[in-house]
């Protein structure tokens, strides 16, 4: 369960966008990646989205009884949540950036990669 460390390594690689603002730059950089990187990118995208989902599940807001809140309830959270809401919002932005990047890549993703990415992102909302 070292998702945070894994995500840090993925960020250090700088091949995937982790914010909407960096998507276009990463799409433009894609053509300069080695063929081995381009071929493994679908797996890296899926692994990264899975890490984001696991971190989301660990950090999503809960109510006093420990049950998970729905989205509209979690939007009303304040900073009293120990920063969890900010973490959750950041994870959602990371996921949205990955989905946008996957859709803009000048490369056809194999099989059900796009569908699986979208399914995981939906679970974060």
Secondary structure, 3 states (H helix, E strand, C coil): CCHHHHHHHHHHHCCCCCCHHHHHHHHHHHHHCCHHHHHHHHHHHHHHHHHHHHHHHHHCCECCCCCECCHHHHCCCCHHHCCHHHHHHHHHHHHHHHHHHHHHCCCCCCCCHHHHHHHHHHCCC
